[in-house]
Amino acid sequence: MRFERRTRDEAFEEIVEVVQRVPDVHEQNYLAALILGFSGRVMADEQKEQLRRVLEMTDLLRELEREFEEKGIHKGELLKAREIAHNLLAEGVPTEVIEKATGLSREELEELKKHLH
């Protein structure tokens, strides 16, 4: 087996991608906890925080997917609505306007606000 040399940042990005692909949320959280535990001394604080944010967003997206499937809305539509809402929130558009325009709930929009950079 041949291994490629990666920078710490490249390795971290790959780890985040692998964690996001785990289908079961409990296994995903367990894996992330293991990664944080084993690499706590190696990871920069901002990388630890990024991994935590990724997990929070993944949990939120899974919940929203389930909710939208129940409403008959496709994943692509959900992701596009969330992307538009994120952009509008970043521009300071009032939540009520975004809620009407995208069909996303106030709770979903409040959660998106928490993750604005």
N, CA, C and O atoms as a DFTB+ gen file, in Angstrom:
468 C
 N C O
     1  1       0.836      -1.163       0.000
     2  2       0.000       0.000       0.000
     3  2       0.892       1.240       0.000
     4  3       1.908       1.284       0.694
     5  1       0.512       2.220      -0.764
     6  2       1.300       3.440      -0.892
     7  2       0.549       4.601      -0.249
     8  3      -0.639       4.798      -0.508
     9  1       1.229       5.352       0.572
    10  2       0.618       6.482       1.258
    11  2       1.158       7.783       0.688
    12  3       2.337       7.902       0.353
    13  1       0.261       8.753       0.588
    14  2       0.665      10.080       0.133
    15  2       0.984      10.949       1.343
    16  3       0.358      10.826       2.396
    17  1       1.949      11.812       1.179
    18  2       2.263      12.762       2.245
    19  2       1.271      13.926       2.131
    20  3       1.020      14.445       1.043
    21  1       0.727      14.313       3.259
    22  2      -0.214      15.421       3.296
    23  2       0.216      16.406       4.375
    24  3       0.883      16.046       5.346
    25  1      -0.176      17.634       4.182
    26  2       0.013      18.612       5.251
    27  2      -1.036      18.329       6.320
    28  3      -1.990      17.590       6.077
    29  1      -0.862      18.905       7.480
    30  2      -1.860      18.731       8.543
    31  2      -3.225      19.237       8.100
    32  3      -4.247      18.613       8.388
    33  1      -3.242      20.363       7.404
    34  2      -4.513      20.920       6.934
    35  2      -5.190      20.000       5.928
    36  3      -6.405      19.811       5.981
    37  1      -4.418      19.429       5.016
    38  2      -4.985      18.493       4.036
    39  2      -5.536      17.253       4.731
    40  3      -6.620      16.775       4.397
    41  1      -4.792      16.740       5.691
    42  2      -5.251      15.560       6.434
    43  2      -6.518      15.878       7.209
    44  3      -7.437      15.060       7.261
    45  1      -6.574      17.053       7.807
    46  2      -7.764      17.447       8.557
    47  2      -8.987      17.539       7.648
    48  3     -10.060      17.046       7.995
    49  1      -8.825      18.166       6.491
    50  2      -9.939      18.285       5.550
    51  2     -10.448      16.899       5.135
    52  3     -11.654      16.693       5.005
    53  1      -9.543      15.969       4.932
    54  2      -9.936      14.612       4.572
    55  2     -10.687      13.937       5.725
    56  3     -11.662      13.220       5.500
    57  1     -10.237      14.166       6.932
    58  2     -10.914      13.615       8.109
    59  2     -12.348      14.150       8.191
    60  3     -13.284      13.386       8.426
    61  1     -12.516      15.440       8.001
    62  2     -13.849      16.047       8.052
    63  2     -14.755      15.423       6.992
    64  3     -15.913      15.114       7.271
    65  1     -14.238      15.236       5.789
    66  2     -15.029      14.623       4.711
    67  2     -15.448      13.204       5.066
    68  3     -16.590      12.814       4.826
    69  1     -14.531      12.432       5.634
    70  2     -14.840      11.049       6.013
    71  2     -15.923      11.031       7.090
    72  3     -16.869      10.249       7.004
    73  1     -15.789      11.885       8.101
    74  2     -16.783      11.934       9.172
    75  2     -18.151      12.288       8.609
    76  3     -19.153      11.707       9.025
    77  1     -18.214      13.220       7.681
    78  2     -19.491      13.641       7.104
    79  2     -20.153      12.525       6.299
    80  3     -21.376      12.511       6.159
    81  1     -19.371      11.598       5.775
    82  2     -19.942      10.519       4.953
    83  2     -20.507       9.369       5.778
    84  3     -21.203       8.513       5.230
    85  1     -20.231       9.324       7.065
    86  2     -20.764       8.257       7.915
    87  2     -22.279       8.454       7.999
    88  3     -22.740       9.515       8.419
    89  1     -23.059       7.436       7.602
    90  2     -24.504       7.632       7.507
    91  2     -25.235       7.733       8.851
    92  3     -26.230       8.450       8.951
    93  1     -24.771       7.044       9.860
    94  2     -25.454       7.057      11.154
    95  2     -24.909       8.194      12.015
    96  3     -23.701       8.293      12.232
    97  1     -25.803       9.047      12.500
    98  2     -25.383      10.234      13.242
    99  2     -24.679       9.858      14.548
   100  3     -23.742      10.544      14.957
   101  1     -25.109       8.788      15.203
   102  2     -24.474       8.389      16.447
   103  2     -23.048       7.886      16.198
   104  3     -22.130       8.192      16.959
   105  1     -22.878       7.118      15.133
   106  2     -21.541       6.653      14.771
   107  2     -20.657       7.829      14.364
   108  3     -19.465       7.864      14.669
   109  1     -21.255       8.773      13.680
   110  2     -20.527       9.959      13.251
   111  2     -20.018      10.743      14.470
   112  3     -18.859      11.154      14.516
   113  1     -20.896      10.940      15.447
   114  2     -20.502      11.651      16.661
   115  2     -19.439      10.877      17.429
   116  3     -18.499      11.472      17.957
   117  1     -19.579       9.553      17.495
   118  2     -18.601       8.713      18.179
   119  2     -17.236       8.826      17.498
   120  3     -16.207       8.967      18.160
   121  1     -17.246       8.762      16.166
   122  2     -16.006       8.873      15.401
   123  2     -15.355      10.236      15.636
   124  3     -14.142      10.327      15.829
   125  1     -16.159      11.281      15.618
   126  2     -15.612      12.623      15.840
   127  2     -15.025      12.741      17.243
   128  3     -13.975      13.355      17.430
   129  1     -15.703      12.151      18.228
   130  2     -15.187      12.186      19.603
   131  2     -13.848      11.459      19.691
   132  3     -12.926      11.918      20.364
   133  1     -13.752      10.328      19.007
   134  2     -12.481       9.600      18.991
   135  2     -11.377      10.432      18.339
   136  3     -10.259      10.512      18.849
   137  1     -11.703      11.037      17.224
   138  2     -10.715      11.854      16.519
   139  2     -10.251      13.002      17.417
   140  3      -9.055      13.270      17.531
   141  1     -11.212      13.673      18.050
   142  2     -10.851      14.784      18.934
   143  2     -10.004      14.298      20.105
   144  3      -9.058      14.967      20.520
   145  1     -10.357      13.124      20.634
   146  2      -9.613      12.581      21.760
   147  2      -8.193      12.189      21.411
   148  3      -7.251      12.524      22.128
   149  1      -8.044      11.476      20.303
   150  2      -6.726      10.984      19.913
   151  2      -5.816      12.068      19.354
   152  3      -4.595      11.992      19.492
   153  1      -6.396      13.054      18.739
   154  2      -5.556      14.058      18.087
   155  2      -5.646      15.414      18.766
   156  3      -5.251      16.426      18.186
   157  1      -6.156      15.446      19.978
   158  2      -6.333      16.700      20.692
   159  2      -5.074      17.529      20.813
   160  3      -5.129      18.758      20.781
   161  1      -3.952      16.872      20.950
   162  2      -2.693      17.611      21.090
   163  2      -2.160      18.105      19.755
   164  3      -1.379      19.055      19.701
   165  1      -2.584      17.462      18.688
   166  2      -2.057      17.781      17.366
   167  2      -2.908      18.823      16.649
   168  3      -2.392      19.675      15.926
   169  1      -4.210      18.743      16.860
   170  2      -5.125      19.653      16.159
   171  2      -5.060      21.048      16.762
   172  3      -4.953      21.222      17.976
   173  1      -5.127      22.021      15.891
   174  2      -5.207      23.404      16.341
   175  2      -6.613      23.649      16.896
   176  3      -7.559      22.956      16.522
   177  1      -6.744      24.622      17.776
   178  2      -8.052      24.921      18.374
   179  2      -9.103      25.220      17.310
   180  3     -10.252      24.796      17.431
   181  1      -8.708      25.951      16.268
   182  2      -9.677      26.280      15.216
   183  2     -10.117      25.027      14.455
   184  3     -11.256      24.964      13.992
   185  1      -9.242      24.032      14.317
   186  2      -9.622      22.774      13.670
   187  2     -10.608      21.997      14.537
   188  3     -11.565      21.420      14.021
   189  1     -10.383      21.979      15.835
   190  2     -11.318      21.316      16.745
   191  2     -12.694      21.962      16.657
   192  3     -13.714      21.278      16.591
   193  1     -12.704      23.278      16.656
   194  2     -13.978      24.000      16.572
   195  2     -14.648      23.759      15.227
   196  3     -15.868      23.611      15.167
   197  1     -13.879      23.717      14.157
   198  2     -14.450      23.450      12.828
   199  2     -15.088      22.068      12.794
   200  3     -16.177      21.907      12.244
   201  1     -14.435      21.078      13.367
   202  2     -14.989      19.727      13.396
   203  2     -16.299      19.718      14.179
   204  3     -17.261      19.066      13.771
   205  1     -16.342      20.424      15.279
   206  2     -17.587      20.513      16.060
   207  2     -18.695      21.178      15.249
   208  3     -19.837      20.720      15.270
   209  1     -18.367      22.257      14.536
   210  2     -19.382      22.952      13.716
   211  2     -19.886      22.056      12.604
   212  3     -21.082      22.036      12.314
   213  1     -18.978      21.309      11.974
   214  2     -19.373      20.388      10.901
   215  2     -20.368      19.372      11.430
   216  3     -21.370      19.078      10.778
   217  1     -20.095      18.842      12.600
   218  2     -21.007      17.857      13.189
   219  2     -22.359      18.475      13.510
   220  3     -23.394      17.852      13.277
   221  1     -22.363      19.689      14.041
   222  2     -23.626      20.358      14.339
   223  2     -24.431      20.572      13.068
   224  3     -25.636      20.323      13.053
   225  1     -23.788      21.029      12.007
   226  2     -24.478      21.270      10.748
   227  2     -24.960      19.965      10.134
   228  3     -26.044      19.917       9.554
   229  1     -24.168      18.913      10.255
   230  2     -24.570      17.623       9.701
   231  2     -25.817      17.122      10.416
   232  3     -26.751      16.641       9.773
   233  1     -25.838      17.232      11.746
   234  2     -27.025      16.840      12.504
   235  2     -28.232      17.650      12.064
   236  3     -29.313      17.102      11.851
   237  1     -28.043      18.956      11.929
   238  2     -29.129      19.837      11.521
   239  2     -29.614      19.482      10.128
   240  3     -30.820      19.422       9.889
   241  1     -28.694      19.247       9.208
   242  2     -29.094      18.902       7.844
   243  2     -29.876      17.597       7.797
   244  3     -30.855      17.485       7.059
   245  1     -29.456      16.619       8.573
   246  2     -30.198      15.347       8.599
   247  2     -31.620      15.549       9.101
   248  3     -32.570      14.999       8.544
   249  1     -31.754      16.331      10.144
   250  2     -33.079      16.611      10.692
   251  2     -33.936      17.344       9.663
   252  3     -35.110      17.022       9.482
   253  1     -33.346      18.328       8.995
   254  2     -34.084      19.082       7.984
   255  2     -34.447      18.211       6.790
   256  3     -35.542      18.337       6.242
   257  1     -33.544      17.331       6.385
   258  2     -33.851      16.417       5.280
   259  2     -35.066      15.564       5.615
   260  3     -35.964      15.397       4.791
   261  1     -35.087      15.029       6.824
   262  2     -36.204      14.188       7.240
   263  2     -37.503      15.003       7.231
   264  3     -38.536      14.537       6.749
   265  1     -37.435      16.216       7.766
   266  2     -38.610      17.074       7.809
   267  2     -39.096      17.417       6.398
   268  3     -40.295      17.371       6.123
   269  1     -38.174      17.757       5.520
   270  2     -38.564      18.137       4.167
   271  2     -39.070      16.933       3.373
   272  3     -39.963      17.078       2.539
   273  1     -38.515      15.753       3.621
   274  2     -39.018      14.552       2.960
   275  2     -40.462      14.304       3.358
   276  3     -41.286      13.909       2.533
   277  1     -40.761      14.538       4.631
   278  2     -42.128      14.395       5.099
   279  2     -43.047      15.382       4.381
   280  3     -44.215      15.079       4.137
   281  1     -42.532      16.545       4.050
   282  2     -43.316      17.564       3.349
   283  2     -43.271      17.377       1.833
   284  3     -43.956      18.094       1.104
   285  1     -42.466      16.415       1.347
   286  2     -42.363      16.168      -0.085
   287  2     -41.399      17.086      -0.814
   288  3     -41.498      17.249      -2.030
   289  1     -40.482      17.677      -0.097
   290  2     -39.503      18.573      -0.710
   291  2     -38.204      17.797      -0.902
   292  3     -37.772      17.083       0.003
   293  1     -37.583      17.928      -2.057
   294  2     -36.368      17.189      -2.367
   295  2     -35.135      17.827      -1.727
   296  3     -35.110      19.022      -1.432
   297  1     -34.116      16.994      -1.522
   298  2     -32.878      17.424      -0.876
   299  2     -32.244      18.609      -1.605
   300  3     -31.780      19.551      -0.963
   301  1     -32.221      18.574      -2.914
   302  2     -31.626      19.671      -3.678
   303  2     -32.330      20.987      -3.424
   304  3     -31.688      22.031      -3.311
   305  1     -33.658      20.939      -3.332
   306  2     -34.425      22.147      -3.039
   307  2     -34.115      22.664      -1.639
   308  3     -33.990      23.868      -1.416
   309  1     -33.994      21.727      -0.701
   310  2     -33.661      22.094       0.672
   311  2     -32.302      22.771       0.736
   312  3     -32.155      23.825       1.355
   313  1     -31.314      22.167       0.099
   314  2     -29.965      22.728       0.136
   315  2     -29.924      24.100      -0.524
   316  3     -29.248      25.004      -0.033
   317  1     -30.640      24.262      -1.629
   318  2     -30.671      25.560      -2.311
   319  2     -31.352      26.613      -1.435
   320  3     -30.881      27.746      -1.338
   321  1     -32.473      26.228      -0.792
   322  2     -33.176      27.155       0.094
   323  2     -32.275      27.572       1.245
   324  3     -32.259      28.739       1.636
   325  1     -31.520      26.614       1.790
   326  2     -30.618      26.925       2.901
   327  2     -29.476      27.832       2.438
   328  3     -29.069      28.746       3.155
   329  1     -28.970      27.571       1.245
   330  2     -27.884      28.409       0.707
   331  2     -28.375      29.844       0.513
   332  3     -27.690      30.798       0.880
   333  1     -29.551      29.983      -0.059
   334  2     -30.121      31.317      -0.275
   335  2     -30.361      32.005       1.068
   336  3     -30.034      33.178       1.244
   337  1     -30.937      31.259       2.012
   338  2     -31.201      31.826       3.337
   339  2     -29.903      32.261       4.007
   340  3     -29.841      33.334       4.607
   341  1     -28.886      31.444       3.908
   342  2     -27.589      31.783       4.504
   343  2     -27.056      33.090       3.923
   344  3     -26.594      33.961       4.659
   345  1     -27.124      33.221       2.602
   346  2     -26.633      34.427       1.940
   347  2     -27.443      35.656       2.358
   348  3     -26.883      36.726       2.599
   349  1     -28.764      35.492       2.441
   350  2     -29.613      36.615       2.828
   351  2     -29.376      37.008       4.289
   352  3     -29.349      38.193       4.619
   353  1     -29.206      36.019       5.154
   354  2     -28.903      36.316       6.555
   355  2     -27.586      37.074       6.672
   356  3     -27.469      38.015       7.457
   357  1     -26.607      36.661       5.894
   358  2     -25.300      37.324       5.915
   359  2     -25.399      38.778       5.459
   360  3     -24.592      39.619       5.855
   361  1     -26.394      39.061       4.623
   362  2     -26.596      40.434       4.136
   363  2     -27.501      41.253       5.053
   364  3     -27.737      42.436       4.808
   365  1     -28.005      40.616       6.111
   366  2     -28.815      41.343       7.080
   367  2     -30.294      41.431       6.746
   368  3     -31.011      42.237       7.339
   369  1     -30.765      40.620       5.809
   370  2     -32.184      40.621       5.457
   371  2     -32.980      40.088       6.656
   372  3     -32.560      39.120       7.289
   373  1     -34.119      40.704       6.972
   374  2     -34.916      40.259       8.121
   375  2     -35.371      38.799       7.990
   376  3     -35.704      38.326       6.904
   377  1     -35.371      38.116       9.118
   378  2     -35.724      36.698       9.164
   379  2     -37.113      36.451       8.588
   380  3     -37.320      35.460       7.887
   381  1     -38.071      37.340       8.874
   382  2     -39.445      37.156       8.392
   383  2     -39.494      37.110       6.864
   384  3     -40.237      36.322       6.279
   385  1     -38.700      37.957       6.236
   386  2     -38.663      38.002       4.771
   387  2     -38.068      36.706       4.219
   388  3     -38.592      36.139       3.260
   389  1     -36.985      36.244       4.818
   390  2     -36.315      35.021       4.366
   391  2     -37.235      33.820       4.569
   392  3     -37.302      32.927       3.724
   393  1     -37.933      33.810       5.686
   394  2     -38.866      32.716       5.993
   395  2     -39.935      32.609       4.906
   396  3     -40.236      31.512       4.436
   397  1     -40.501      33.730       4.513
   398  2     -41.531      33.740       3.461
   399  2     -40.945      33.350       2.106
   400  3     -41.578      32.625       1.339
   401  1     -39.751      33.826       1.818
   402  2     -39.156      33.597       0.497
   403  2     -38.677      32.160       0.306
   404  3     -38.760      31.620      -0.797
   405  1     -38.178      31.542       1.367
   406  2     -37.576      30.210       1.212
   407  2     -38.459      29.067       1.690
   408  3     -38.275      27.922       1.276
   409  1     -39.419      29.371       2.561
   410  2     -40.237      28.311       3.127
   411  2     -39.587      27.630       4.320
   412  3     -40.158      26.702       4.892
   413  1     -38.396      28.081       4.699
   414  2     -37.723      27.528       5.872
   415  2     -38.380      28.087       7.135
   416  3     -38.891      29.207       7.132
   417  1     -38.363      27.308       8.202
   418  2     -38.985      27.742       9.455
   419  2     -38.087      28.748      10.166
   420  3     -36.894      28.859       9.885
   421  1     -38.692      29.465      11.083
   422  2     -37.942      30.439      11.885
   423  2     -36.839      29.731      12.678
   424  3     -35.737      30.258      12.830
   425  1     -37.151      28.525      13.184
   426  2     -36.157      27.762      13.944
   427  2     -34.949      27.419      13.074
   428  3     -33.802      27.514      13.512
   429  1     -35.229      27.017      11.836
   430  2     -34.136      26.680      10.918
   431  2     -33.274      27.902      10.643
   432  3     -32.047      27.816      10.596
   433  1     -33.929      29.032      10.463
   434  2     -33.191      30.259      10.179
   435  2     -32.370      30.700      11.394
   436  3     -31.249      31.184      11.243
   437  1     -32.922      30.536      12.582
   438  2     -32.167      30.879      13.788
   439  2     -30.932      29.982      13.913
   440  3     -29.862      30.437      14.316
   441  1     -31.092      28.714      13.565
   442  2     -29.950      27.799      13.612
   443  2     -28.885      28.204      12.584
   444  3     -27.689      28.146      12.869
   445  1     -29.323      28.609      11.403
   446  2     -28.385      29.085      10.385
   447  2     -27.627      30.332      10.877
   448  3     -26.429      30.480      10.635
   449  1     -28.331      31.197      11.551
   450  2     -27.704      32.432      12.070
   451  2     -26.543      32.094      13.003
   452  3     -25.528      32.790      13.016
   453  1     -26.693      31.032      13.778
   454  2     -25.653      30.636      14.721
   455  2     -24.353      30.262      14.016
   456  3     -23.276      30.342      14.606
   457  1     -24.458      29.854      12.751
   458  2     -23.283      29.351      12.028
   459  2     -22.756      30.334      10.988
   460  3     -21.935      29.971      10.145
   461  1     -23.226      31.569      11.047
   462  2     -22.678      32.583      10.129
   463  2     -21.249      32.887      10.533
   464  3     -20.936      32.943      11.723
   465  1     -20.391      33.081       9.563
   466  2     -18.975      33.379       9.854
   467  2     -18.735      34.852       9.832
   468  3     -17.609      35.297      10.053
